[in-house]
Amino acid sequence: MRDLLDLLASMRFAIALLTVICIASIIGTVVKQHEPYNNYVNQFGPFWAEVFDKVGLYAVYSAGWFLLILAFLVVSTSLCIARNTPKILSDLKSFKEGVREQALRAFHHKAGGTLALAPDAALQRVNELLTAQGWQARAQVRANGTMVAARKGMANKIGYLAAHSAIVLICLGGLFDGDLVVRAQMALLGKRAYAGGGSIADVKPEHRLPLANPTYRGNLLVSEGGRAGTAVISMSDGVVLQDLPFDVELKKFIVEYYDTGMPKLFASEVVVHDRDTGAKTAATVKVNEPLIHHGVAIYQSSFDDGGSQLTLRALPMKGRSEPFTVQGTVGGSTRLSKGGSDADALTLEFTGLRVINVENLGDSATPQAAGSATDVRKVDLSSTLDKHLGSGVKGSRDKQLRNIGPSVGYKLRDASGQAREFNNYMLPVELDGQKVFLAGLRDSPNEPFRYLRIPADEQGSTDAWWRMAQALRDDEMRAKAVRRYVAQATPADKPQMAEQLTTTAQRALALFAGAEHVVVPGGKPQDSAPGGLPALAQFIDTTVPEGERQRISEVLLRIINGCLVELANLSREQAGLKPLGSDEATQRFMTQAVMALSDAAFYPAPVMLQLADFKQVQASVFQVARAPGKTLVYLGAVLLIIGVFAMLYIRERRLWIWLAPADDGAGVGGTKLQAALSTTRRTLDTDAEFESLKAALLHDATPAAATAAAPKDTP
C-alpha cells in the first residue's frame, strides 16, 4: 500500500497522466465528436472507423478510459497536495533560526566582516535594514551571539498549492459538467438514446431526461416565429432529449456578413416563457453574450435554415419532356417518378438554401486559371519571389470577392438508398467573359462539386440552351439542321459533295446527341460514350487510321459546330425569336453551349432543378447548458494563474546573519558579522540582490576585515 501511494503521489505519474490527457484532448479537437457514424465511415473507411469507434475516439471526453485517467489525475494531485501541505505550512511558520553559525560558511552566497559597532547597535542596524528591504526576520539570542533569520518570497510555496489545487478543481468541474451525469442516469434510471426520426413531441419518456437533471449541455433549434423547449443532447449512438423549464421563442434573427461572406454578427431577439410562472422575458442573445435564466445559460451557437419555402424549375435532361415546377421546404422531401414503377421513383430531399455566396473570382481572369500555359517571356522574377517571401498574410493573387447570389442544395435518392448531392446557383456567373449558370453535383460528401456550365442567353436565362438541348434530342430537328448546314456548306461547283456531307453530318450529329453509339471492338455496350465530344473521339479512334485522325477531327468539329448553329436557329424560330447573329458574343455563347451539351450527356440525373423563387425562413441554434461545475473551473483557472505566476516569478529566499562580539586583541570592541543566503533557484537577480545586501551590511566594516571576509570562491 505504501508503494502504491508513493506511485500515485509521485510527480512523474501525474505528468504521465497529464500528457495522456493532453494527447486525448488533441484527438478530441481534431476529430469531430458525436457525429453520425456514417460520417466517420466516409472519412476513415469502414475498417478504421470501426477501430476508432471501439477505442472511443468519437466521444473522447466521455470515454471510460478518459474518465478513468482523469480520476487518477485527481487522486494523484490530491495525494501530492495532502503529502506536501503539512511540510509547506510548517515552512511558512518557521524561520529556521536554529542554523549553526559554522554552517553559514558552506553556502554559495556568503559574506563576512567586522563592524565597528557594539553588538546591540549592530543588531538594531541589521533589523532596520532588513525591514526596509521587505524581509521578515526573527532573532535567536545565544550565549556567544545572536542569529538573525530572515525570509522573503514565501508566496512561492503558496503558488505550489494553488497550482495543484487548480488542477483538481478544473478536473472535478470538467467531470461535473461533462456527460458523466447523463450517462449515469442512462445506466441507473433506464434512459436510452433515441436513434430514430420524427417529431420531438412523439419521443417516448425513456429517451427524455428529467427537469431536475443537475447538469447538461444540448442544442436548441428555433425557427423565426416559433418556440421550443426541448434541447437535444448528442450521444455516440443517438440523442437524448432534455426538457427545459422554459420555452424560447425567436422573434427575429439578425445576421451580418463580412466582405468575404463570413458571418460578422449573428444575434437573436428572443422571448423566454417560464413554464412555472408564465412570465415572459425579452432579451437579445449574441455570441459571447449568453442569457442566464433559472441557472440555465442560453448561448448563441449558430444559425440554420428554419424551413425556407422553395420553388424549383425542373429541366428534364433525358427525353423530350417539358419543364415543370417543384415546390418544397428545406428539410423536407418529395417523390419524383421517372418511370411507371416505384422502383424507378426518386426521392428529392431539399437540404439547404444559401442566400449569400461570396466567391473569389480573381483567378478566373488569369491565363493560368483559364488553362493556358505560362509565357516565359512574361515571368517577373522579382514579383514571383515576392509571392513567397515577405509578409505571411499576403495572397499570391489579388482577390476579387463577389456575391454570386443564392444557391440551393438538394439530393436525389434512388430506391436502394444511394443519393447524389447537387448544388445549383440561381443567377448566372461571369466566367472567362461568358455568363453561365453553375449546376454542381458530387457522388460522395468527400468529393468536391463538379459543375456543369450552362450559358446564359440574352435574357439572362437557360431557355436558349434548353431549346437547343431539346432540339438535339429530336430526330426531325436534327435532320432539318443537317439539311440547312449542307445547303450552306456545299460548294456551288461541287454539288456531288452534298450527299456525302449529309451522311457525315447526320452520323456526327447523332453521335453527339447520343442517338447512336459506337461499337467498341471487344468491349461491352456500357463502354460506349453516351454522347457529346467523347462519342466523336471514340468514333475517330475506332474507325479512322491514326495518321488521319487529326484532320478528320478538325473536319467533324466544323461540321458539328455548323449543325448546332442551325439547330439553335431552328429552336429560336419555333420560339418566335430572331436567328443568332455573327458577333463575338454569339461565338462565346455557342462555344460554351457546345461544351455544355457535350457535358450534359454525362449528367447522371434525369432532371436538373433550377431555383426559381424562395421565401427564406431563418432559424437560430442555441446551446443551452446547466453547468454547476463552471464555478469550480473558474476558481481553478484563477488559482492556476496565481500559482503559475507565483512559482515562476516569486523566488523563496532565506537569509541568516550571525552577530557575535569581536575582540582584535588590543581591547577594541566590535561585532563580527557572518551572512549567508539560500534560494530555490540561482539567478543573476539573486546574485545582484545579495551583492547589494552585502554592501549594505558591510559598508562601514574595516578594510582589512572586509577583505578577509570576502567569499573564498571570489576570483
C-alpha positions in Angstrom: 0.0 0.0 0.0 2.9 2.3 0.8 4.4 1.7 -2.6 1.1 2.3 -4.3 0.6 5.6 -2.5 4.2 6.6 -3.4 3.4 5.9 -7.1 0.1 7.7 -7.1 1.6 10.7 -5.3 4.8 10.9 -7.5 5.3 13.8 -9.8 6.3 11.5 -12.7 3.0 9.6 -12.5 1.0 12.9 -12.6 2.9 14.3 -15.5 2.4 11.0 -17.4 -1.3 11.2 -16.8 -1.4 14.8 -17.8 0.5 14.0 -21.1 -2.1 11.3 -22.0 -4.9 13.7 -21.3 -3.3 16.3 -23.5 -2.9 13.9 -26.4 -6.5 12.7 -26.0 -7.7 16.3 -25.9 -5.9 17.0 -29.2 -7.6 14.0 -30.7 -10.9 15.2 -29.4 -10.3 18.6 -31.0 -9.2 17.3 -34.4 -11.8 14.6 -34.7 -15.4 15.9 -34.6 -17.2 14.5 -31.7 -20.7 12.9 -31.6 -21.1 12.9 -35.4 -23.2 10.2 -37.1 -21.3 7.0 -37.7 -21.7 7.2 -41.5 -19.7 10.4 -41.5 -16.8 8.6 -39.8 -17.1 5.7 -42.3 -16.8 8.2 -45.2 -13.9 9.9 -43.6 -11.8 7.0 -42.3 -13.1 4.0 -44.2 -15.1 1.0 -42.7 -12.1 -0.7 -41.0 -10.5 2.3 -39.2 -14.0 3.8 -38.5 -14.8 0.7 -36.5 -11.4 0.6 -34.8 -11.7 4.2 -33.7 -15.3 3.6 -32.6 -14.1 0.7 -30.3 -11.4 3.0 -28.8 -13.9 5.7 -28.2 -12.4 8.5 -30.3 -15.8 9.7 -31.4 -16.7 10.6 -27.8 -13.3 11.1 -26.2 -14.3 13.3 -23.3 -16.9 10.7 -22.1 -14.9 7.6 -22.9 -14.4 5.3 -19.9 -10.6 5.3 -20.3 -10.5 9.1 -20.4 -12.7 9.5 -17.3 -10.5 6.9 -15.5 -7.3 8.7 -16.4 -9.0 12.0 -15.2 -10.0 10.4 -11.9 -6.4 9.0 -11.4 -5.0 12.5 -12.1 -7.4 14.0 -9.5 -6.3 11.3 -7.0 -2.6 11.7 -7.8 -2.7 15.5 -7.5 -4.8 15.3 -4.3 -2.2 13.0 -2.7 0.6 15.4 -3.7 -1.3 18.2 -2.0 -2.0 16.1 1.1 1.6 14.9 1.3 3.3 18.3 0.9 0.8 20.7 2.6 1.9 19.9 6.2 5.5 20.5 5.3 4.7 23.7 3.4 2.6 25.0 6.3 5.4 24.2 8.6 7.9 26.0 6.4 5.6 29.1 6.3 5.7 29.2 10.1 9.4 28.5 10.5 12.3 31.0 10.2 14.9 28.2 10.7 16.8 30.4 13.1 18.4 27.3 14.7 21.1 27.1 12.0 24.6 26.8 13.4 27.0 29.7 12.6 29.6 27.3 11.2 27.1 26.1 8.6 26.9 29.6 7.0 30.4 29.2 5.5 29.1 26.3 3.3 26.5 28.4 1.4 27.2 29.7 -2.1 26.2 33.2 -1.2 28.1 34.2 1.9 29.8 37.2 3.3 31.7 38.2 6.4 33.4 41.1 8.2 33.8 43.1 11.4 31.6 46.0 12.1 32.8 48.9 14.2 29.6 48.8 16.3 28.6 47.3 19.5 26.5 44.1 19.2 23.3 45.7 20.3 23.8 48.6 17.8 24.7 46.1 15.0 21.6 44.1 15.7 19.4 47.2 15.6 21.1 48.3 12.3 20.6 44.9 10.8 16.9 44.8 11.8 16.3 48.3 10.3 18.0 47.2 7.0 16.0 44.0 6.7 12.7 45.7 7.5 13.4 48.4 4.9 14.1 45.8 2.2 10.9 43.8 3.0 12.4 40.9 4.9 10.6 39.1 7.7 13.1 38.5 10.5 13.4 36.7 13.8 16.4 36.8 16.2 17.6 34.0 18.4 19.9 35.1 21.2 22.6 32.6 22.1 25.4 32.5 24.7 28.0 33.6 22.2 26.0 35.7 19.8 22.7 36.4 18.0 21.4 34.6 15.0 19.1 36.7 12.8 16.9 34.5 10.4 15.0 36.3 7.7 12.9 35.2 4.8 11.3 36.6 1.6 9.2 35.2 -1.2 7.2 32.7 0.8 4.3 33.0 -1.7 6.3 30.6 -3.9 5.1 27.8 -1.8 1.5 29.1 -1.8 1.8 29.1 -5.6 2.6 25.3 -5.5 -0.6 24.7 -3.5 -2.6 27.0 -5.7 -1.4 25.4 -9.0 -2.0 21.8 -7.8 -5.4 22.7 -6.3 -6.3 24.3 -9.6 -5.7 21.0 -11.4 -8.0 19.2 -9.0 -10.8 21.8 -9.3 -10.7 22.0 -13.1 -10.8 18.2 -13.4 -13.7 18.0 -10.9 -15.5 20.8 -12.7 -15.0 19.0 -16.1 -16.4 15.8 -14.6 -19.4 17.5 -13.3 -20.2 19.4 -16.5 -19.4 16.6 -18.8 -21.9 13.9 -19.9 -20.8 11.6 -17.0 -24.0 12.5 -15.1 -26.1 11.9 -18.2 -24.5 8.5 -18.8 -25.1 7.7 -15.1 -28.8 8.4 -15.5 -28.9 6.3 -18.6 -27.3 3.4 -16.7 -29.2 3.7 -13.5 -32.6 5.2 -14.5 -33.2 3.1 -17.6 -32.7 6.0 -20.1 -31.8 5.1 -23.6 -30.5 7.0 -26.6 -33.0 7.7 -29.4 -31.8 6.9 -32.9 -35.0 7.4 -35.0 -36.6 10.4 -36.5 -39.9 12.2 -36.4 -41.4 14.9 -34.1 -39.9 15.7 -30.7 -43.3 15.5 -29.1 -43.6 11.9 -30.1 -40.4 10.7 -28.4 -41.1 8.4 -25.5 -40.2 9.2 -21.9 -37.3 6.7 -21.8 -35.4 8.9 -24.2 -36.0 12.1 -22.1 -34.1 13.4 -19.1 -35.9 14.9 -16.1 -36.2 18.6 -15.4 -34.2 18.1 -12.2 -31.1 17.0 -14.2 -28.3 18.8 -12.4 -26.0 19.2 -15.4 -26.4 19.0 -19.2 -25.4 20.7 -22.4 -27.5 20.5 -25.6 -28.7 22.3 -28.7 -32.0 24.0 -29.2 -33.1 25.0 -32.8 -35.8 27.6 -33.0 -37.2 29.0 -36.3 -38.3 32.6 -36.7 -41.8 32.9 -35.2 -41.6 29.6 -33.5 -40.8 28.4 -30.0 -39.2 25.3 -28.5 -38.5 24.0 -25.0 -36.7 20.7 -25.5 -32.9 20.5 -26.0 -31.2 17.7 -28.0 -28.1 16.1 -26.4 -26.0 14.2 -28.9 -24.6 10.9 -27.9 -22.5 8.4 -29.8 -25.4 6.1 -30.5 -28.2 8.7 -30.9 -29.7 11.5 -29.0 -31.4 12.1 -25.7 -33.9 14.9 -25.1 -33.7 17.3 -22.2 -36.9 19.1 -21.2 -36.3 22.7 -20.2 -38.1 24.7 -17.5 -39.0 27.3 -20.1 -39.7 27.8 -23.8 -37.6 30.0 -26.1 -39.5 32.0 -28.8 -37.5 33.5 -31.6 -38.9 36.8 -32.7 -36.1 37.8 -35.1 -32.8 36.5 -36.2 -30.1 39.1 -37.2 -27.0 38.2 -39.2 -24.4 40.5 -40.7 -21.6 39.4 -43.1 -18.0 40.5 -43.9 -17.0 41.2 -47.4 -15.6 37.7 -47.6 -19.0 36.2 -46.9 -18.2 35.1 -43.4 -20.7 35.9 -40.7 -19.7 39.0 -38.8 -22.5 39.1 -36.3 -25.5 36.9 -35.6 -27.9 37.6 -32.8 -31.4 36.5 -31.8 -34.2 38.5 -30.3 -36.0 36.1 -28.1 -38.8 35.9 -25.5 -38.3 33.3 -22.7 -41.6 31.9 -21.5 -41.3 30.5 -18.0 -43.4 27.3 -17.6 -44.0 27.6 -13.8 -44.9 31.3 -13.5 -45.9 32.1 -17.1 -43.6 35.2 -17.0 -42.2 36.4 -20.3 -38.6 37.8 -20.5 -37.5 39.5 -23.7 -33.7 39.6 -24.4 -31.2 39.6 -27.2 -28.7 36.7 -27.3 -25.4 37.3 -29.0 -22.2 35.4 -29.4 -20.3 35.5 -26.1 -23.3 37.3 -24.5 -25.5 34.5 -23.2 -28.8 34.8 -21.4 -29.0 33.2 -17.9 -32.4 32.0 -16.9 -33.1 29.9 -13.8 -29.4 28.7 -13.8 -29.5 27.7 -17.4 -27.3 29.6 -19.8 -28.6 30.2 -23.4 -25.7 30.7 -25.8 -25.9 31.8 -29.4 -24.2 28.9 -31.1 -25.0 29.1 -34.8 -27.8 29.6 -37.3 -29.6 27.4 -39.8 -32.4 27.2 -42.2 -35.8 27.2 -40.5 -37.8 25.7 -43.3 -37.5 28.1 -46.2 -40.0 27.6 -49.0 -38.6 26.8 -52.4 -39.9 27.0 -55.9 -37.8 25.0 -58.4 -37.9 24.7 -62.1 -37.2 21.1 -63.2 -35.4 20.7 -66.6 -35.6 17.1 -67.8 -32.1 16.1 -69.0 -33.3 13.0 -70.9 -36.1 12.5 -73.5 -38.5 15.2 -74.7 -40.4 16.1 -71.5 -41.3 19.7 -70.8 -40.0 21.6 -67.8 -42.2 21.5 -64.7 -42.3 23.2 -61.3 -41.5 21.6 -58.0 -42.2 23.2 -54.6 -40.8 22.1 -51.3 -39.4 23.1 -47.9 -35.8 22.9 -46.8 -35.5 19.8 -44.6 -38.5 18.2 -46.4 -38.7 15.7 -49.3 -40.9 14.7 -52.2 -41.0 11.9 -54.8 -40.2 12.2 -58.4 -41.3 9.5 -60.7 -39.1 8.7 -63.7 -40.9 5.6 -64.8 -44.0 3.6 -64.2 -43.0 1.7 -61.1 -42.0 2.7 -57.6 -38.5 1.2 -58.3 -37.9 4.0 -60.8 -39.0 6.7 -58.4 -36.5 9.2 -56.9 -36.8 10.9 -53.6 -36.0 14.6 -53.8 -34.6 15.9 -50.5 -34.2 19.6 -50.0 -31.0 20.0 -48.0 -30.3 23.8 -47.9 -30.7 27.3 -49.1 -27.8 29.8 -49.2 -28.9 33.3 -49.9 -25.3 34.8 -50.0 -22.4 33.1 -51.7 -19.2 35.1 -51.8 -16.6 33.6 -54.0 -13.1 34.7 -55.1 -13.3 35.2 -58.9 -9.9 36.8 -59.2 -8.3 33.7 -60.5 -10.8 33.2 -63.3 -9.5 36.1 -65.3 -5.9 35.0 -65.2 -4.4 32.9 -68.1 -3.4 30.2 -65.6 -6.9 29.8 -64.4 -8.2 29.6 -68.0 -5.9 26.7 -68.6 -3.3 28.3 -70.8 0.4 27.7 -70.5 2.7 30.2 -68.8 4.5 32.5 -71.2 8.2 32.5 -70.1 8.7 35.9 -71.7 6.3 37.4 -69.1 7.7 35.8 -66.0 8.8 38.5 -63.5 11.3 37.0 -61.1 11.0 39.8 -58.5 7.2 39.5 -58.3 7.5 35.7 -58.2 9.8 35.9 -55.2 7.6 38.5 -53.5 4.7 36.0 -53.6 6.8 33.5 -51.5 8.7 36.0 -49.3 7.8 38.9 -47.1 4.6 39.1 -45.1 2.8 35.9 -44.4 -0.6 37.5 -44.8 -0.2 38.3 -48.4 -2.0 36.3 -51.0 -0.4 35.0 -54.2 -3.1 36.7 -56.3 -5.4 39.7 -55.9 -8.7 38.6 -54.7 -12.0 39.6 -56.4 -14.6 38.8 -53.9 -18.1 38.8 -55.3 -21.5 37.7 -54.1 -22.8 35.4 -56.9 -26.3 35.1 -55.5 -28.4 32.4 -53.9 -27.9 28.7 -54.3 -30.0 25.6 -53.5 -28.8 22.2 -52.3 -30.7 19.0 -52.8 -30.2 15.3 -53.0 -31.8 12.7 -55.4 -32.0 9.3 -53.7 -32.9 6.2 -55.5 -34.9 3.2 -54.3 -31.7 1.5 -53.0 -30.9 4.5 -50.7 -28.0 5.8 -52.8 -28.0 9.5 -53.2 -26.2 12.2 -55.2 -25.8 15.7 -53.9 -26.5 18.7 -56.1 -25.7 22.4 -55.6 -27.2 24.8 -58.2 -26.9 28.6 -58.4 -29.9 30.8 -59.1 -28.1 33.6 -61.0 -25.6 33.5 -63.8 -21.9 34.0 -63.0 -19.5 35.6 -65.5 -16.5 33.3 -66.1 -14.0 33.8 -68.9 -16.1 36.5 -70.4 -19.3 34.4 -70.6 -22.2 34.4 -68.2 -23.0 30.8 -67.2 -25.3 29.0 -64.7 -23.4 26.6 -62.4 -25.0 23.3 -61.7 -22.9 21.3 -59.3 -23.0 17.6 -58.3 -21.0 15.1 -56.4 -21.4 11.4 -55.7 -20.0 11.5 -52.2 -19.6 14.1 -49.4 -15.8 13.5 -49.6 -15.6 14.7 -53.2 -15.7 18.3 -54.4 -18.5 19.5 -56.5 -18.2 19.2 -60.3 -20.1 22.0 -62.2 -21.9 21.9 -65.4 -21.6 25.4 -67.1 -24.8 26.3 -68.9 -24.5 29.6 -70.9 -27.0 32.4 -70.3 -28.8 33.8 -73.2 -29.6 37.5 -73.9 -32.4 37.3 -71.4 -30.2 36.0 -68.7 -31.8 32.6 -68.6 -31.1 29.0 -69.7 -34.0 28.9 -72.2 -31.9 29.3 -75.3 -29.6 26.4 -74.3 -32.6 24.3 -73.1 -34.3 24.7 -76.5 -31.0 23.6 -78.2 -30.9 20.5 -75.9 -34.5 19.7 -76.8 -33.9 20.1 -80.5 -30.8 17.9 -80.3 -32.9 15.1 -78.9 -35.4 15.4 -81.8 -34.6 13.3 -84.9 -36.6 15.6 -87.2 -35.0 18.8 -85.9 -31.5 17.2 -86.3 -32.3 16.2 -89.9 -33.6 19.7 -90.7 -30.5 21.3 -89.2 -28.3 19.0 -91.3 -30.1 19.9 -94.5 -29.6 23.6 -93.8 -26.0 23.2 -93.0 -25.3 21.1 -96.1 -27.1 23.7 -98.3 -24.8 26.4 -97.0 -21.5 24.3 -96.8 -21.7 22.6 -100.2 -19.6 24.4 -102.8 -21.6 25.6 -105.8 -19.2 24.0 -108.3 -19.3 20.6 -106.5 -23.0 19.7 -105.9 -22.0 16.0 -105.8 -20.5 16.6 -102.3 -23.9 17.2 -100.8 -24.8 13.6 -100.4 -21.6 12.6 -98.7 -21.6 15.7 -96.5 -25.2 14.9 -95.4 -24.3 11.4 -94.4 -21.3 12.5 -92.4 -23.2 15.3 -90.7 -26.1 13.1 -89.8 -23.8 10.5 -88.3 -21.7 13.0 -86.4 -24.8 14.8 -85.0 -26.4 11.5 -84.0 -23.2 10.5 -82.1 -23.1 13.9 -80.4 -26.7 13.7 -79.4 -26.3 10.1 -78.1 -28.9 8.8 -80.5 -26.2 6.5 -82.0 -23.5 4.7 -80.1 -20.0 3.5 -81.2 -19.4 -0.2 -81.1 -16.2 -0.7 -79.2 -14.3 -3.7 -80.6 -14.1 -6.3 -77.9 -15.9 -4.1 -75.4 -19.2 -4.0 -73.7 -22.2 -1.8 -74.6 -21.6 0.3 -71.4 -18.1 1.1 -72.7 -19.6 3.3 -75.4 -19.7 7.0 -74.6 -23.3 8.3 -74.1 -22.8 11.2 -76.4 -21.0 14.6 -76.7 -17.5 15.1 -77.9 -16.2 11.9 -76.2 -18.5 9.9 -78.5 -17.0 11.6 -81.5 -13.5 10.9 -80.2 -14.4 7.3 -79.6 -15.7 7.1 -83.2 -12.5 8.5 -84.6 -10.3 6.2 -82.5 -12.2 3.1 -83.7 -12.8 3.8 -87.4 -10.1 6.3 -88.6 -6.4 5.4 -89.2 -4.1 7.0 -86.8 -2.4 9.2 -89.4 -5.8 10.7 -90.5 -7.3 11.3 -87.0 -6.1 14.9 -86.6 -7.5 16.0 -90.0 -10.8 14.1 -89.6 -11.2 15.6 -86.0 -11.0 19.1 -87.3 -13.5 18.3 -90.1 -16.0 16.7 -87.7 -15.7 19.6 -85.3 -16.5 22.1 -88.1 -19.5 20.1 -89.1 -20.8 19.7 -85.5 -20.4 23.4 -84.9 -22.2 24.3 -88.1 -25.0 21.9 -87.5 -25.5 23.1 -83.9 -25.7 26.7 -85.1 -28.5 25.8 -87.4 -30.1 23.7 -84.7 -30.1 26.8 -82.4 -31.6 28.9 -85.1 -34.4 26.4 -85.7 -35.2 26.3 -82.0 -35.3 30.1 -81.9 -37.7 30.1 -84.9 -40.0 27.8 -83.1 -40.0 30.2 -80.1 -40.6 33.2 -82.3 -37.2 34.7 -81.9 -34.8 36.1 -84.5 -31.8 34.0 -85.5 -28.4 34.3 -83.8 -26.1 37.0 -85.0 -22.4 36.6 -86.0 -20.8 38.8 -83.4 -18.3 37.8 -80.7 -20.9 37.4 -78.0 -22.7 34.8 -80.2 -19.4 32.9 -80.7 -18.8 32.8 -77.0 -22.3 31.6 -76.3 -22.1 28.9 -78.9 -18.7 27.7 -77.7 -20.0 27.3 -74.2 -23.3 25.8 -75.4 -21.5 23.1 -77.3 -19.4 22.3 -74.3 -22.4 22.2 -72.0 -24.3 20.0 -74.4 -21.4 17.6 -74.5 -21.1 17.5 -70.7 -24.9 17.2 -70.3 -24.7 13.7 -71.9 -22.9 12.6 -68.7 -25.3 14.3 -66.3 -26.3 11.4 -64.0 -29.8 12.7 -63.0 -32.9 12.7 -65.2 -33.7 16.3 -64.2 -31.8 19.4 -63.2 -33.5 21.7 -60.7 -33.1 25.4 -61.0 -34.0 27.7 -58.2 -36.8 30.0 -59.4 -38.1 31.6 -56.2 -37.8 31.2 -52.5 -39.1 32.6 -49.2 -36.3 32.4 -46.6 -37.1 31.4 -43.0 -34.1 31.5 -40.7 -33.6 29.6 -37.5 -31.3 30.1 -34.6 -29.3 27.4 -33.0 -28.8 27.9 -29.2 -26.7 25.9 -26.9 -28.4 25.5 -23.5 -26.2 24.5 -20.6 -26.7 23.9 -16.9 -23.1 23.8 -15.7 -22.7 23.8 -11.9 -19.1 22.8 -12.3 -18.2 26.0 -14.1 -17.7 27.8 -10.8 -15.0 25.2 -9.9 -13.4 25.7 -13.3 -13.4 29.4 -13.0 -11.9 29.2 -9.5 -9.4 26.7 -10.7 -8.4 29.0 -13.6 -7.8 31.8 -11.1 -5.8 29.6 -8.8 -3.8 28.3 -11.8 -2.9 31.7 -12.9 -1.9 32.7 -9.4 0.0 29.5 -8.8 2.0 29.6 -12.1 2.9 33.2 -11.7 3.9 32.7 -8.1 6.1 29.7 -8.9 7.7 31.3 -11.9 8.2 34.9 -10.8 8.5 34.7 -7.0 11.7 33.2 -5.5 11.9 31.9 -2.0 15.0 33.3 -0.2 16.2 32.8 3.3 18.9 34.9 4.9 20.9 34.2 8.1 23.1 36.8 9.8 25.3 35.8 12.7 26.3 38.6 15.0 29.0 38.0 17.7 31.2 40.2 19.8 34.6 40.7 18.3 38.0 41.5 20.0 41.1 42.3 18.0 43.4 41.6 20.9 44.0 45.3 21.7 40.9 45.7 23.7 39.0 47.5 20.9 35.4 46.1 20.7 33.2 45.5 17.6 30.8 43.0 16.1 31.8 40.1 14.0 29.2 39.6 11.1 28.7 36.4 9.1 25.9 36.3 6.5 24.6 33.6 4.1 21.7 33.5 1.6 19.8 30.4 0.4 17.4 30.4 -2.6 15.5 27.8 -4.5 16.9 28.9 -7.9 20.2 30.6 -8.6 19.7 33.5 -10.9 21.5 36.7 -11.9 18.9 38.7 -10.0 19.7 36.7 -6.8 23.4 37.4 -7.2 22.7 41.1 -7.7 20.4 41.2 -4.7 23.0 39.5 -2.4 25.8 41.8 -3.6 23.6 44.8 -2.8 22.7 43.4 0.6 26.3 42.5 1.4 27.4 46.1 0.5 24.7 47.5 2.8 25.7 45.2 5.7 29.5 45.7 5.4 29.7 49.3 4.2 31.4 50.5 7.4 33.5 47.5 8.0 37.2 48.0 8.4 39.0 47.4 5.0 41.2 44.6 6.4 38.2 42.9 8.0 36.1 43.3 4.8 38.9 41.9 2.7 39.4 39.0 5.0 35.6 38.3 5.0 35.4 38.1 1.2 33.9 34.8 -0.1 36.5 32.1 -0.7 35.3 31.4 -4.2 35.6 35.1 -5.3 38.1 35.2 -8.3 
